[in-house]
Amino acid sequence: MEKAVLNWSTGKDAAYALYKVQLEGVYSVERLITTVNEKVKRVSMHGVREELLLRQIKALGIDGDIVYLNESINMVDYEIQIKEYWHKSKNVGIKNSVFGDILLEDLKTHRKKQLSKIGVTAVFPLWDRPTSELVNEIIQIGIKAIVICVNEAYLDKSFIGRTIDKQFIDDLPENVDPCGENGEFHTFVYDSPNFSEPVSFELGEVVYKTYDITVKKEEEVEVERFGYWFLDLL
């Protein structure tokens, strides 16, 4: 089998991508890589505490690598840090990077382009699968996840803290992807068939945060403000 690193976000899609790769036996996932905000010690975008990330890694029994990012990091600096990580990984014979992406073509193209520059192959085991099928497979095989972040443009606060199950999927508005592939929601996996034991946690407070994000619209670039609800897991 070819050695690989899997990009671990702490959420259900990464968990299912890992499960699929381990089941198919083409790649051997040697390490997990996660980006973490260096100042607050939380997983990028998902907001999960580093301690819970480490519990997931321990339960999976795979070595984990954390890339610490500055709060004000830009894309250029981010790419530099990732390249440095991969130069080290290639020295130990790892040349494949596994992602849980499903439908976002621009993101896939960007990942492949950047990694190919340093001789790394991007692997997408879930790519182009119908997300309604995927989410049901995730539930059926026993991956258990809780919603820890929602984009208020798509979902209201009531979806925070819910378990990914059939009722959750049935309650989603029509404009929301069942896997949250467009960033509608993010999850934290607390159990999976390949976990040695469930990850214990407690529910903390729900907080609201806004982010200014640069968005390209046709030929113009605009800055839009997005609001998110986060559930703090303890």
C-alpha distance (Angstrom), angle and dihedral (degrees) to the residues before:
residue distance angle dihedral
M1 . . .
E2 3.79 . .
K3 3.78 116.1 .
A4 3.82 117.4 -115.0
V5 3.78 144.4 178.2
L6 3.79 117.5 -138.1
N7 3.79 121.4 -146.6
W8 3.78 102.6 -127.4
S9 3.82 115.5 -159.7
T10 3.86 94.5 169.5
G11 3.82 88.9 -114.8
K12 3.80 137.8 111.8
D13 3.83 99.1 -97.5
A14 3.80 92.6 54.8
A15 3.80 89.0 45.9
Y16 3.79 92.6 51.8
A17 3.81 92.4 44.8
L18 3.81 88.7 54.5
Y19 3.81 91.7 46.9
K20 3.83 91.3 50.8
V21 3.80 94.0 47.6
Q22 3.80 92.2 49.0
L23 3.81 90.6 47.4
E24 3.81 95.4 48.6
G25 3.80 94.9 47.2
V26 3.82 98.9 -148.2
Y27 3.80 94.6 114.4
S28 3.78 130.2 35.4
V29 3.80 109.1 -143.7
E30 3.79 103.1 -141.8
R31 3.79 98.8 170.8
L32 3.81 143.3 12.4
I33 3.81 120.9 -136.4
T34 3.81 123.8 -157.0
T35 3.80 130.8 173.7
V36 3.80 114.8 -134.9
N37 3.80 131.8 -171.7
E38 3.79 102.1 -111.5
K39 3.82 95.5 -149.8
V40 3.80 100.9 50.0
K41 3.83 97.7 23.0
R42 3.78 94.7 -128.7
V43 3.80 131.1 133.3
S44 3.80 112.6 -96.1
M45 3.83 113.5 -93.5
H46 3.81 94.5 -13.6
G47 3.81 92.2 67.8
V48 3.82 93.2 -146.6
R49 3.80 115.8 157.0
E50 3.79 115.2 -106.3
E51 3.80 90.5 -123.6
L52 3.82 91.1 62.2
L53 3.80 90.9 46.6
L54 3.80 88.5 54.9
R55 3.81 90.3 50.3
Q56 3.81 89.9 54.4
I57 3.80 91.2 49.5
K58 3.80 91.1 49.7
A59 3.81 91.1 49.4
L60 3.80 90.5 51.8
G61 3.80 93.2 48.5
I62 3.81 92.7 -137.5
D63 3.80 124.9 124.3
G64 3.80 111.5 -104.6
D65 3.80 129.7 -149.8
I66 3.79 121.7 -159.6
V67 3.80 120.1 -156.4
Y68 3.80 107.5 -159.5
L69 3.81 114.9 -145.0
N70 3.78 128.2 -162.5
E71 3.81 114.7 -120.8
S72 3.79 91.4 -119.3
I73 3.81 96.1 43.7
N74 3.80 117.1 143.0
M75 3.79 128.3 -149.2
V76 3.80 93.8 -98.9
D77 3.82 92.9 54.9
Y78 3.80 90.2 44.0
E79 3.81 91.9 54.9
I80 3.81 90.3 49.0
Q81 3.82 91.9 54.2
I82 3.80 92.7 47.3
K83 3.81 91.0 49.6
E84 3.80 90.1 51.8
Y85 3.80 89.5 51.5
W86 3.78 92.3 50.5
H87 3.78 94.7 47.9
K88 3.82 86.8 59.8
S89 3.82 92.9 45.3
K90 3.80 93.3 50.1
N91 3.79 89.1 54.4
V92 3.80 88.1 65.9
G93 3.79 93.9 46.3
I94 3.81 101.5 -95.9
K95 3.81 112.5 135.7
N96 3.82 104.6 154.0
S97 3.81 129.0 82.4
V98 3.82 117.9 -162.2
F99 3.82 121.4 -153.4
G100 3.81 133.7 -174.2
D101 3.81 93.8 -140.7
I102 3.79 115.6 136.8
L103 3.81 115.0 176.3
L104 3.81 114.3 -2.8
E105 3.80 103.1 110.0
D106 3.82 95.8 -175.9
L107 3.79 91.5 54.0
K108 3.80 92.5 47.3
T109 3.80 92.0 49.6
H110 3.81 91.4 48.8
R111 3.80 93.4 49.6
K112 3.81 92.9 48.2
K113 3.79 92.7 46.7
Q114 3.80 95.8 49.2
L115 3.80 94.9 44.1
S116 3.81 94.4 45.2
K117 3.81 88.4 60.2
I118 3.80 88.9 66.7
G119 3.79 97.2 37.4
V120 3.81 98.3 -100.2
T121 3.82 123.6 134.3
A122 3.81 118.5 -137.5
V123 3.82 113.7 -139.7
F124 3.83 124.3 -160.8
P125 3.83 111.5 -174.1
L126 3.82 93.7 174.3
W127 3.78 97.4 42.8
D128 3.82 119.5 145.1
R129 3.79 94.3 -5.4
P130 3.82 116.3 144.3
T131 3.79 103.0 -98.4
S132 3.81 92.8 -143.4
E133 3.82 88.0 61.3
L134 3.78 93.7 42.9
V135 3.78 96.1 53.2
N136 3.79 91.0 50.1
E137 3.81 90.5 50.0
I138 3.81 89.5 50.5
I139 3.80 90.4 53.6
Q140 3.81 94.4 43.4
I141 3.82 96.8 51.9
G142 3.79 91.2 51.9
I143 3.79 105.8 -103.7
K144 3.80 103.9 152.8
A145 3.78 118.7 -157.6
I146 3.79 138.7 168.1
V147 3.81 126.0 -149.3
I148 3.80 108.8 -112.3
C149 3.82 101.6 166.2
V150 3.82 135.4 30.8
N151 3.79 131.5 -177.1
E152 3.80 106.0 -128.6
A153 3.81 90.4 -144.6
Y154 3.81 87.0 71.6
L155 3.79 109.7 19.3
D156 3.77 136.0 28.2
K157 3.80 128.5 -130.0
S158 3.82 92.9 -90.9
F159 3.82 91.3 76.3
I160 3.81 92.1 61.9
G161 3.81 113.2 105.6
R162 3.78 95.5 16.5
T163 3.79 122.1 135.6
I164 3.79 118.5 -118.8
D165 3.79 101.3 -109.9
K166 3.80 139.5 127.3
Q167 3.81 92.9 -79.6
F168 3.81 91.2 52.4
I169 3.80 91.1 51.8
D170 3.82 91.9 47.3
D171 3.81 90.7 51.7
L172 3.81 95.7 52.8
P173 3.84 115.5 110.5
E174 3.81 115.1 -111.1
N175 3.82 92.9 -107.8
V176 3.82 93.1 58.0
D177 3.79 120.2 91.0
P178 3.84 110.9 -125.2
C179 3.81 90.0 -127.4
G180 3.81 94.6 40.5
E181 3.79 88.0 -118.7
N182 3.81 92.3 159.3
G183 3.78 93.0 54.9
E184 3.81 95.4 -93.5
F185 3.80 92.4 135.6
H186 3.81 141.6 -6.2
T187 3.78 131.0 -148.3
F188 3.79 144.2 -154.2
V189 3.81 118.0 -138.8
Y190 3.79 112.7 -141.4
D191 3.79 98.9 171.8
S192 3.80 138.9 18.6
P193 3.80 138.5 162.7
N194 3.82 88.8 -100.0
F195 3.84 94.8 50.3
S196 3.80 115.0 103.0
E197 3.81 87.6 -144.4
P198 3.83 137.9 -9.6
V199 3.80 117.5 -83.3
S200 3.80 109.8 -114.4
F201 3.80 119.2 -138.4
E202 3.79 142.5 151.3
L203 3.78 129.2 -134.1
G204 3.79 114.6 -105.8
E205 3.78 131.7 -176.4
V206 3.80 126.9 -47.5
V207 3.80 113.7 -123.8
Y208 3.79 135.0 -173.3
K209 3.81 122.4 -137.5
T210 3.79 136.0 173.8
Y211 3.79 128.7 -148.8
D212 3.79 131.2 -166.6
I213 3.80 107.8 -136.2
T214 3.79 128.1 -175.3
V215 3.80 110.3 -124.2
K216 3.80 127.0 -172.1
K217 3.80 113.7 -138.3
E218 3.79 114.5 -175.9
E219 3.83 103.7 -58.6
E220 3.80 96.8 -16.5
V221 3.78 133.5 78.8
E222 3.80 117.7 -142.5
V223 3.78 135.4 179.7
E224 3.80 113.4 -129.0
R225 3.79 129.3 -174.6
F226 3.80 117.4 -129.5
G227 3.80 125.8 -168.0
Y228 3.80 124.4 -147.1
W229 3.79 136.6 -175.0
F230 3.82 114.5 -142.5
L231 3.79 129.9 -166.2
D232 3.79 112.8 -149.7
L233 3.79 111.8 -140.4
L234 3.80 116.4 -154.9
